[in-house]
Amino acid sequence: MTVFVLVSGPFTGGWVWEETVSRLRATGSEAYPVTLPGLGDRRIDNGSGIGLETHIQDLVRLIDGIRPPRIVLVGHGYGLHPVLGAADRRPERVARIVSLDTGLPEDGEAALRSVPDPEVRARLADGAGEDHGWVAPPEPGTWSRWGSTEGVSHEALERLESLAAPQPVGTLTQRLRLTGAAAGLPITGVLCTANGNSVDLVQMLVDSGPPQFRALADDRTRFLDLDTGHWPMLSAPGELAELLCRAAAGEGHRVTASEPVDERPTHLLPFLLDVPEVPRERRGRVDLHLPADVQPQADLHLPDDLHLPDADRPRPAVVFVHGGPVAPDQRPTPRDTPFLLGYARYAASLGAVGVTLDHRLYGIADFALAAEDLAEAVALVRADPRVDEERIALWCFSAGGLLAADWLAAPPPWLRCVAATYPVLAPLPGWGAVESRFRPVDVVGTADGPPIVLTRAGREHPAFAATVEEFLTAAASKGADVEIVDVPHGHHSFELVDPTEESRAAVERAMRAVLARLGS
């Protein structure tokens, strides 16, 4: 007999598992849906005394009260934090951990880091506690900010909204502390494809090289896809129960990791072109890489009526926009990686000002924050006397491609070119938290916009490639000016993972195409 303990995400309780529990018990399994302290019928007046540790201890007491055999612990969203904490304290009682559409947090990590709603995350990160120690549940119609609601019926969504309870602040801000006692336990990830997760995506992440992703290829880890949104206990309870039984039996797909050619993570691999270092100035989250013959700002003291010498005439600027989401504590930050340094230095070596920035795309709900950072960076660059404010280009990479939407929808006359390399040009499946304005496929060609230089990787991830083809179809139907640079044998991040002559030629052609449109 299999025993399941089911712990749901924020604002919910054991009631959310009712149909799944019924299906599990019908198979002869035992199932314990958990309502944690402070939630549902365990609500108290003041949540300030409830933290993650409170929930872990409560779960440990439940485990201690269940007779053998060992238990399958299922954690969904926030619920994975107390699940991992309880498993760390009672590893001998746990047969398997199931992570339901949720990434595994590490020791020392607070649930706040993975809160998908940027407004809630920002308030709590700034130390601004909610009313009486509670975080209010989402307003009706906004639950997609906490994960795709695809497949959830209207009636089920109404019930979710009516029964949702405030979440104690401390459960999100208190850090998870793990001793490593449960490190050897088997783990199964159930991935909800309509929320943007899948076995194929995990394999792509593993192939990308960073150690935190390559760890997903561990022999004790398996994955199962479930074709629904982030709330499968409401949208597909029968299918979820079946997958939980399969997970308990050790079934699932194991992703594989090829032997790395280079031990360094992908984002730290060298840029494929040998470009010279150039002067660099840092302004907050923005860096300016200057052509060698342009004076640093500190040395530039010219009265208003004195013309700049030819060498110091204002130069066009290319603003390079990284993708993401990127962990807020990633070091080095994107602008200090060989990738962006290489592009910015290359532009500067050819006479333009290369601009990089660290924008705040920390989660898929953060595109508005990132767009704000990009707009501020462009304004800062245009105000610099060494930059020709009438000749600016934006160059977006990967998911940073969504940030091109604002500029294509209402292009200013000084924006001479928009470039995109292996971009995402429409939100991916499950990215319901992305605001509707960030859809370049909908706005390309709707205004008298700048020419576009688009670089395609022939071996791109299918979900990314589909958005590019949708974009090109829309661009052709509306007569947009698009130059395509193809890299037939290139993968995503080909400048780092495929340093071939084909890749070098593509980067050189794209750069010269952008600079030509800047008149450089």
LOMI-381794 format. One line per field, with one value per residue (C-alpha): residue number from 1; residue in three letters; x, y, z. Coordinates in steps of 0.02 Angstrom, whole numbers, plus 50000, padded with zeros to 5 digits. Example, Ala and Ser with C-alpha at 12.3 -4.5 7.8 and 13.67 -1.06 7.14 Angstrom:
BEGIN
k	c(1, 2);
r	c(ALA, SER);
u	c(50615, 50684);
v	c(49775, 49947);
w	c(50390, 50357);
END
This chain:
BEGIN
k	c(1, 2, 3, 4, 5, 6, 7, 8, 9, 10, 11, 12, 13, 14, 15, 16, 17, 18, 19, 20, 21, 22, 23, 24, 25, 26, 27, 28, 29, 30, 31, 32, 33, 34, 35, 36, 37, 38, 39, 40, 41, 42, 43, 44, 45, 46, 47, 48, 49, 50, 51, 52, 53, 54, 55, 56, 57, 58, 59, 60, 61, 62, 63, 64, 65, 66, 67, 68, 69, 70, 71, 72, 73, 74, 75, 76, 77, 78, 79, 80, 81, 82, 83, 84, 85, 86, 87, 88, 89, 90, 91, 92, 93, 94, 95, 96, 97, 98, 99, 100, 101, 102, 103, 104, 105, 106, 107, 108, 109, 110, 111, 112, 113, 114, 115, 116, 117, 118, 119, 120, 121, 122, 123, 124, 125, 126, 127, 128, 129, 130, 131, 132, 133, 134, 135, 136, 137, 138, 139, 140, 141, 142, 143, 144, 145, 146, 147, 148, 149, 150, 151, 152, 153, 154, 155, 156, 157, 158, 159, 160, 161, 162, 163, 164, 165, 166, 167, 168, 169, 170, 171, 172, 173, 174, 175, 176, 177, 178, 179, 180, 181, 182, 183, 184, 185, 186, 187, 188, 189, 190, 191, 192, 193, 194, 195, 196, 197, 198, 199, 200, 201, 202, 203, 204, 205, 206, 207, 208, 209, 210, 211, 212, 213, 214, 215, 216, 217, 218, 219, 220, 221, 222, 223, 224, 225, 226, 227, 228, 229, 230, 231, 232, 233, 234, 235, 236, 237, 238, 239, 240, 241, 242, 243, 244, 245, 246, 247, 248, 249, 250, 251, 252, 253, 254, 255, 256, 257, 258, 259, 260, 261, 262, 263, 264, 265, 266, 267, 268, 269, 270, 271, 272, 273, 274, 275, 276, 277, 278, 279, 280, 281, 282, 283, 284, 285, 286, 287, 288, 289, 290, 291, 292, 293, 294, 295, 296, 297, 298, 299, 300, 301, 302, 303, 304, 305, 306, 307, 308, 309, 310, 311, 312, 313, 314, 315, 316, 317, 318, 319, 320, 321, 322, 323, 324, 325, 326, 327, 328, 329, 330, 331, 332, 333, 334, 335, 336, 337, 338, 339, 340, 341, 342, 343, 344, 345, 346, 347, 348, 349, 350, 351, 352, 353, 354, 355, 356, 357, 358, 359, 360, 361, 362, 363, 364, 365, 366, 367, 368, 369, 370, 371, 372, 373, 374, 375, 376, 377, 378, 379, 380, 381, 382, 383, 384, 385, 386, 387, 388, 389, 390, 391, 392, 393, 394, 395, 396, 397, 398, 399, 400, 401, 402, 403, 404, 405, 406, 407, 408, 409, 410, 411, 412, 413, 414, 415, 416, 417, 418, 419, 420, 421, 422, 423, 424, 425, 426, 427, 428, 429, 430, 431, 432, 433, 434, 435, 436, 437, 438, 439, 440, 441, 442, 443, 444, 445, 446, 447, 448, 449, 450, 451, 452, 453, 454, 455, 456, 457, 458, 459, 460, 461, 462, 463, 464, 465, 466, 467, 468, 469, 470, 471, 472, 473, 474, 475, 476, 477, 478, 479, 480, 481, 482, 483, 484, 485, 486, 487, 488, 489, 490, 491, 492, 493, 494, 495, 496, 497, 498, 499, 500, 501, 502, 503, 504, 505, 506, 507, 508, 509, 510, 511, 512, 513, 514, 515, 516, 517, 518, 519, 520);
r	c(MET, THR, VAL, PHE, VAL, LEU, VAL, SER, GLY, PRO, PHE, THR, GLY, GLY, TRP, VAL, TRP, GLU, GLU, THR, VAL, SER, ARG, LEU, ARG, ALA, THR, GLY, SER, GLU, ALA, TYR, PRO, VAL, THR, LEU, PRO, GLY, LEU, GLY, ASP, ARG, ARG, ILE, ASP, ASN, GLY, SER, GLY, ILE, GLY, LEU, GLU, THR, HIS, ILE, GLN, ASP, LEU, VAL, ARG, LEU, ILE, ASP, GLY, ILE, ARG, PRO, PRO, ARG, ILE, VAL, LEU, VAL, GLY, HIS, GLY, TYR, GLY, LEU, HIS, PRO, VAL, LEU, GLY, ALA, ALA, ASP, ARG, ARG, PRO, GLU, ARG, VAL, ALA, ARG, ILE, VAL, SER, LEU, ASP, THR, GLY, LEU, PRO, GLU, ASP, GLY, GLU, ALA, ALA, LEU, ARG, SER, VAL, PRO, ASP, PRO, GLU, VAL, ARG, ALA, ARG, LEU, ALA, ASP, GLY, ALA, GLY, GLU, ASP, HIS, GLY, TRP, VAL, ALA, PRO, PRO, GLU, PRO, GLY, THR, TRP, SER, ARG, TRP, GLY, SER, THR, GLU, GLY, VAL, SER, HIS, GLU, ALA, LEU, GLU, ARG, LEU, GLU, SER, LEU, ALA, ALA, PRO, GLN, PRO, VAL, GLY, THR, LEU, THR, GLN, ARG, LEU, ARG, LEU, THR, GLY, ALA, ALA, ALA, GLY, LEU, PRO, ILE, THR, GLY, VAL, LEU, CYS, THR, ALA, ASN, GLY, ASN, SER, VAL, ASP, LEU, VAL, GLN, MET, LEU, VAL, ASP, SER, GLY, PRO, PRO, GLN, PHE, ARG, ALA, LEU, ALA, ASP, ASP, ARG, THR, ARG, PHE, LEU, ASP, LEU, ASP, THR, GLY, HIS, TRP, PRO, MET, LEU, SER, ALA, PRO, GLY, GLU, LEU, ALA, GLU, LEU, LEU, CYS, ARG, ALA, ALA, ALA, GLY, GLU, GLY, HIS, ARG, VAL, THR, ALA, SER, GLU, PRO, VAL, ASP, GLU, ARG, PRO, THR, HIS, LEU, LEU, PRO, PHE, LEU, LEU, ASP, VAL, PRO, GLU, VAL, PRO, ARG, GLU, ARG, ARG, GLY, ARG, VAL, ASP, LEU, HIS, LEU, PRO, ALA, ASP, VAL, GLN, PRO, GLN, ALA, ASP, LEU, HIS, LEU, PRO, ASP, ASP, LEU, HIS, LEU, PRO, ASP, ALA, ASP, ARG, PRO, ARG, PRO, ALA, VAL, VAL, PHE, VAL, HIS, GLY, GLY, PRO, VAL, ALA, PRO, ASP, GLN, ARG, PRO, THR, PRO, ARG, ASP, THR, PRO, PHE, LEU, LEU, GLY, TYR, ALA, ARG, TYR, ALA, ALA, SER, LEU, GLY, ALA, VAL, GLY, VAL, THR, LEU, ASP, HIS, ARG, LEU, TYR, GLY, ILE, ALA, ASP, PHE, ALA, LEU, ALA, ALA, GLU, ASP, LEU, ALA, GLU, ALA, VAL, ALA, LEU, VAL, ARG, ALA, ASP, PRO, ARG, VAL, ASP, GLU, GLU, ARG, ILE, ALA, LEU, TRP, CYS, PHE, SER, ALA, GLY, GLY, LEU, LEU, ALA, ALA, ASP, TRP, LEU, ALA, ALA, PRO, PRO, PRO, TRP, LEU, ARG, CYS, VAL, ALA, ALA, THR, TYR, PRO, VAL, LEU, ALA, PRO, LEU, PRO, GLY, TRP, GLY, ALA, VAL, GLU, SER, ARG, PHE, ARG, PRO, VAL, ASP, VAL, VAL, GLY, THR, ALA, ASP, GLY, PRO, PRO, ILE, VAL, LEU, THR, ARG, ALA, GLY, ARG, GLU, HIS, PRO, ALA, PHE, ALA, ALA, THR, VAL, GLU, GLU, PHE, LEU, THR, ALA, ALA, ALA, SER, LYS, GLY, ALA, ASP, VAL, GLU, ILE, VAL, ASP, VAL, PRO, HIS, GLY, HIS, HIS, SER, PHE, GLU, LEU, VAL, ASP, PRO, THR, GLU, GLU, SER, ARG, ALA, ALA, VAL, GLU, ARG, ALA, MET, ARG, ALA, VAL, LEU, ALA, ARG, LEU, GLY, SER);
u	c(50000, 50061, 50038, 50031, 50044, 49987, 50038, 49970, 50030, 49992, 49819, 49747, 49721, 49679, 49513, 49601, 49651, 49477, 49451, 49630, 49621, 49461, 49546, 49701, 49599, 49502, 49667, 49692, 49816, 49805, 49805, 49821, 49778, 49860, 49795, 49941, 49927, 49852, 49761, 49584, 49498, 49661, 49655, 49703, 49686, 49870, 49988, 50147, 50190, 50180, 50331, 50400, 50469, 50293, 50233, 50382, 50353, 50168, 50208, 50336, 50202, 50085, 50221, 50259, 50075, 50062, 50101, 50226, 50257, 50360, 50273, 50268, 50275, 50195, 50231, 50147, 50210, 50251, 50204, 50369, 50463, 50385, 50390, 50579, 50601, 50501, 50593, 50758, 50703, 50624, 50716, 50694, 50505, 50504, 50499, 50496, 50471, 50357, 50381, 50218, 50255, 50380, 50568, 50669, 50726, 50900, 50961, 50948, 50817, 50654, 50494, 50486, 50619, 50500, 50341, 50280, 50182, 50311, 50209, 50199, 50381, 50437, 50335, 50400, 50578, 50576, 50525, 50350, 50244, 50063, 49915, 49936, 50067, 49962, 49979, 49807, 49756, 49746, 49599, 49469, 49531, 49716, 49755, 49855, 49989, 50023, 50023, 49922, 49739, 49717, 49595, 49516, 49328, 49234, 49152, 49318, 49399, 49255, 49277, 49464, 49431, 49299, 49397, 49570, 49643, 49779, 49955, 50062, 50204, 50336, 50304, 50366, 50509, 50585, 50731, 50726, 50862, 50919, 51053, 51069, 50994, 50866, 50987, 50984, 50795, 50720, 50626, 50495, 50449, 50272, 50280, 50123, 50151, 50020, 50118, 50272, 50359, 50399, 50524, 50590, 50620, 50712, 50821, 50859, 50909, 51021, 51102, 51133, 51268, 51250, 51281, 51111, 51028, 51146, 51101, 50927, 51006, 51041, 50993, 50874, 50769, 50626, 50502, 50324, 50227, 50047, 49954, 49866, 49897, 49978, 49826, 49808, 49716, 49576, 49595, 49644, 49624, 49607, 49760, 49857, 49810, 49869, 50036, 50061, 50040, 50164, 50285, 50271, 50315, 50474, 50412, 50458, 50581, 50762, 50848, 51029, 51179, 51312, 51491, 51531, 51663, 51701, 51673, 51617, 51430, 51368, 51350, 51535, 51602, 51707, 51631, 51666, 51753, 51919, 51872, 51983, 51944, 51879, 51847, 51695, 51592, 51466, 51308, 51201, 51133, 51199, 51372, 51437, 51575, 51659, 51756, 51941, 51948, 51803, 51850, 51788, 51657, 51772, 51892, 51757, 51750, 51686, 51593, 51427, 51494, 51644, 51621, 51685, 51836, 51797, 51855, 51731, 51579, 51427, 51418, 51270, 51231, 51175, 51084, 51102, 50956, 50987, 50856, 50799, 50726, 50891, 50914, 50933, 51088, 51174, 51357, 51425, 51271, 51228, 51323, 51484, 51472, 51584, 51428, 51370, 51547, 51590, 51444, 51468, 51655, 51626, 51506, 51630, 51773, 51671, 51638, 51473, 51441, 51397, 51274, 51232, 51116, 51059, 50870, 50755, 50684, 50692, 50529, 50405, 50293, 50434, 50431, 50354, 50499, 50625, 50539, 50551, 50737, 50763, 50672, 50777, 50936, 50892, 50852, 51019, 51115, 51027, 51069, 51256, 51343, 51453, 51301, 51203, 51029, 50952, 51040, 50994, 50971, 50901, 50967, 50868, 50916, 50811, 50662, 50723, 50639, 50471, 50538, 50545, 50355, 50339, 50465, 50384, 50210, 50259, 50430, 50515, 50598, 50772, 50757, 50844, 50847, 50781, 50885, 50836, 50944, 50863, 50720, 50557, 50430, 50269, 50244, 50276, 50141, 50101, 50171, 50002, 50084, 50161, 50061, 49974, 50074, 50232, 50187, 50298, 50202, 50049, 50131, 50262, 50220, 50074, 50171, 50300, 50435, 50621, 50699, 50725, 50878, 50827, 50952, 50881, 50964, 50928, 50931, 50824, 50707, 50542, 50436, 50552, 50563, 50374, 50363, 50493, 50397, 50235, 50325, 50395, 50224, 50148, 50292, 50273, 50086, 50110, 50259, 50384, 50568, 50653, 50827, 50852, 51022, 51016, 51132, 51076, 51182, 51170, 51088, 51017, 51167, 51266, 51393, 51449, 51407, 51442, 51600, 51607, 51648, 51462, 51421, 51558, 51500, 51321, 51372, 51479, 51340, 51209, 51321, 51363, 51179, 51132, 51273, 51229, 51054, 51131, 51234, 51394);
v	c(50000, 50173, 50319, 50496, 50659, 50804, 50984, 51121, 51293, 51460, 51518, 51341, 51192, 51008, 51043, 51079, 50894, 50820, 50741, 50681, 50603, 50513, 50439, 50387, 50301, 50209, 50126, 50061, 50197, 50304, 50492, 50634, 50807, 50937, 51103, 51194, 51308, 51478, 51419, 51360, 51297, 51324, 51513, 51624, 51812, 51857, 51770, 51852, 51702, 51576, 51541, 51405, 51315, 51309, 51218, 51100, 51049, 51024, 50910, 50813, 50781, 50714, 50598, 50535, 50492, 50388, 50204, 50124, 50099, 50245, 50397, 50484, 50670, 50780, 50967, 51093, 51273, 51340, 51169, 51097, 51201, 51118, 50950, 50962, 51026, 50880, 50754, 50824, 50789, 50618, 50547, 50369, 50387, 50453, 50339, 50476, 50663, 50722, 50900, 50953, 51084, 51168, 51193, 51120, 51254, 51244, 51259, 51439, 51487, 51572, 51535, 51721, 51698, 51594, 51694, 51728, 51887, 52028, 52151, 52033, 51985, 52166, 52217, 52074, 52090, 52272, 52217, 52286, 52156, 52135, 52171, 52081, 51963, 51900, 51903, 51922, 51792, 51844, 51949, 51862, 51848, 51861, 51683, 51656, 51766, 51618, 51487, 51443, 51405, 51315, 51171, 51233, 51244, 51404, 51322, 51257, 51427, 51512, 51387, 51420, 51607, 51588, 51467, 51545, 51607, 51734, 51662, 51698, 51813, 51715, 51559, 51651, 51750, 51622, 51529, 51341, 51256, 51084, 50972, 50861, 50710, 50688, 50718, 50535, 50519, 50487, 50632, 50640, 50802, 50809, 50945, 51037, 51073, 51211, 51304, 51304, 51153, 50989, 50848, 50925, 51090, 51003, 50915, 51083, 51157, 51008, 51025, 51211, 51162, 51257, 51140, 51174, 51108, 50963, 50900, 50862, 50716, 50627, 50443, 50466, 50594, 50557, 50668, 50648, 50768, 50815, 50909, 51041, 51203, 51234, 51176, 50993, 50942, 51054, 51036, 50852, 50762, 50589, 50606, 50679, 50532, 50411, 50502, 50506, 50317, 50299, 50415, 50312, 50157, 50242, 50268, 50420, 50489, 50513, 50655, 50629, 50743, 50729, 50737, 50924, 50983, 51123, 51115, 51295, 51334, 51395, 51578, 51582, 51508, 51627, 51733, 51660, 51815, 51882, 52063, 52194, 52267, 52445, 52580, 52542, 52657, 52595, 52696, 52602, 52449, 52512, 52494, 52595, 52516, 52655, 52654, 52673, 52849, 52915, 53007, 52945, 53062, 53120, 53190, 53275, 53460, 53559, 53726, 53730, 53833, 53722, 53585, 53411, 53356, 53226, 53081, 53133, 53161, 53077, 52893, 52780, 52659, 52478, 52426, 52239, 52161, 51994, 51858, 51766, 51741, 51762, 51724, 51889, 51823, 51758, 51805, 51868, 51966, 51962, 52120, 52046, 51880, 51847, 51844, 52024, 52089, 52011, 52089, 52261, 52263, 52205, 52349, 52472, 52403, 52448, 52627, 52618, 52632, 52459, 52465, 52325, 52324, 52209, 52218, 52139, 51992, 51875, 51782, 51771, 51898, 52027, 52087, 52254, 52283, 52235, 52350, 52493, 52460, 52455, 52619, 52703, 52634, 52699, 52871, 52874, 52825, 52954, 53090, 53054, 53188, 53056, 52964, 53020, 53022, 53003, 52838, 52701, 52513, 52382, 52204, 52074, 51894, 51743, 51788, 51968, 51969, 52000, 52169, 52225, 52233, 52408, 52479, 52396, 52452, 52636, 52658, 52826, 52902, 52887, 52698, 52648, 52458, 52316, 52158, 51991, 51835, 51665, 51764, 51721, 51831, 51775, 51710, 51523, 51399, 51423, 51599, 51668, 51787, 51884, 52041, 52043, 52195, 52087, 52003, 52061, 51944, 52055, 52223, 52194, 52299, 52388, 52551, 52629, 52545, 52519, 52379, 52215, 52101, 51928, 51787, 51610, 51457, 51304, 51189, 51299, 51231, 51198, 51308, 51456, 51424, 51421, 51601, 51656, 51578, 51658, 51826, 51808, 51761, 51916, 52025, 51965, 51994, 52174, 52217, 52239, 52257, 52100, 52036, 51855, 51787, 51598, 51485, 51314, 51210, 51329, 51296, 51422, 51524, 51468, 51607, 51509, 51326, 51321, 51425, 51376, 51474, 51471, 51550, 51680, 51730, 51748, 51863, 51968, 51983, 52028, 52159, 52241, 52238, 52330, 52457, 52488, 52538, 52656, 52736, 52678);
w	c(50000, 49955, 50074, 50001, 50098, 49990, 50025, 49912, 49862, 49945, 49998, 49988, 50103, 50100, 50016, 49851, 49838, 49866, 49695, 49680, 49855, 49806, 49652, 49751, 49886, 49751, 49700, 49878, 49928, 50083, 50055, 50180, 50110, 50222, 50281, 50361, 50515, 50477, 50320, 50288, 50444, 50541, 50518, 50665, 50690, 50676, 50557, 50619, 50728, 50586, 50478, 50368, 50521, 50594, 50438, 50436, 50617, 50584, 50438, 50542, 50674, 50540, 50473, 50649, 50671, 50512, 50533, 50412, 50266, 50208, 50134, 49966, 50002, 49869, 49866, 49751, 49739, 49911, 49982, 49920, 50050, 50203, 50112, 50091, 50268, 50340, 50231, 50295, 50475, 50442, 50290, 50351, 50338, 50159, 50007, 49875, 49853, 49714, 49655, 49572, 49438, 49554, 49550, 49693, 49816, 49891, 50069, 50128, 49999, 50047, 49954, 49915, 49782, 49675, 49708, 49530, 49569, 49554, 49658, 49807, 49789, 49782, 49936, 50042, 49978, 50034, 50209, 50193, 50284, 50239, 50352, 50520, 50448, 50302, 50113, 50035, 49906, 49723, 49669, 49561, 49383, 49432, 49484, 49325, 49404, 49519, 49381, 49227, 49263, 49096, 49112, 49274, 49252, 49290, 49440, 49508, 49486, 49578, 49721, 49724, 49737, 49873, 49984, 49963, 50127, 50164, 50174, 50329, 50277, 50373, 50272, 50118, 50195, 50314, 50236, 50210, 50313, 50257, 50333, 50181, 50269, 50130, 49986, 49934, 49921, 49749, 49671, 49534, 49449, 49379, 49247, 49191, 49007, 48994, 49127, 49017, 49096, 49009, 49000, 48837, 48925, 49068, 48940, 48857, 49025, 49061, 48890, 48923, 49046, 49212, 49361, 49441, 49283, 49251, 49425, 49356, 49261, 49426, 49424, 49571, 49476, 49357, 49263, 49202, 49090, 49127, 48991, 49095, 49192, 49361, 49461, 49405, 49564, 49499, 49311, 49293, 49461, 49384, 49274, 49421, 49532, 49398, 49379, 49568, 49573, 49430, 49519, 49679, 49576, 49515, 49337, 49234, 49109, 49156, 49067, 49017, 49020, 48887, 48942, 48946, 48825, 48948, 49136, 49142, 49138, 48969, 49018, 49068, 48906, 48800, 48663, 48492, 48422, 48483, 48515, 48599, 48768, 48760, 48890, 48997, 49108, 49236, 49274, 49398, 49307, 49138, 49061, 48912, 48807, 48710, 48546, 48583, 48512, 48618, 48777, 48946, 49017, 49157, 49025, 48922, 48971, 48823, 48827, 48736, 48591, 48556, 48425, 48460, 48358, 48225, 48334, 48467, 48360, 48440, 48396, 48369, 48510, 48516, 48675, 48706, 48803, 48889, 48910, 49064, 49187, 49280, 49465, 49559, 49647, 49490, 49485, 49374, 49323, 49137, 49089, 49161, 49067, 48917, 48807, 48832, 48854, 48687, 48594, 48671, 48638, 48460, 48428, 48506, 48401, 48247, 48303, 48398, 48584, 48651, 48795, 48917, 49066, 49207, 49198, 49327, 49230, 49381, 49341, 49198, 49284, 49284, 49104, 49155, 49276, 49143, 49017, 49141, 49164, 48976, 48948, 49084, 49008, 48835, 48907, 48999, 48843, 48732, 48858, 48848, 48741, 48660, 48592, 48440, 48515, 48342, 48304, 48427, 48401, 48519, 48510, 48609, 48649, 48696, 48809, 48804, 48633, 48717, 48773, 48591, 48587, 48662, 48539, 48388, 48440, 48457, 48377, 48406, 48252, 48328, 48345, 48184, 48206, 48314, 48313, 48390, 48407, 48443, 48518, 48602, 48513, 48598, 48775, 48784, 48836, 49019, 49027, 49076, 49199, 49053, 49016, 48847, 48789, 48774, 48610, 48467, 48351, 48372, 48342, 48208, 48056, 48140, 48141, 48026, 48126, 48108, 48007, 48098, 48095, 48154, 48185, 48186, 48261, 48155, 48306, 48416, 48550, 48457, 48572, 48541, 48354, 48339, 48401, 48274, 48131, 48193, 48199, 48023, 47955, 48035, 47974, 47795, 47795, 47854, 47746, 47888, 47839, 47908, 47867, 47919, 47970, 47978, 48077, 48011, 48131, 48278, 48445, 48567, 48629, 48477, 48509, 48662, 48627, 48439, 48408, 48224, 48068, 48026, 48195, 48180, 48007, 48071, 48215, 48099, 47969, 48100, 48180, 48014, 47965, 48124, 48108, 47926, 47979, 48106, 47967, 48049);
END
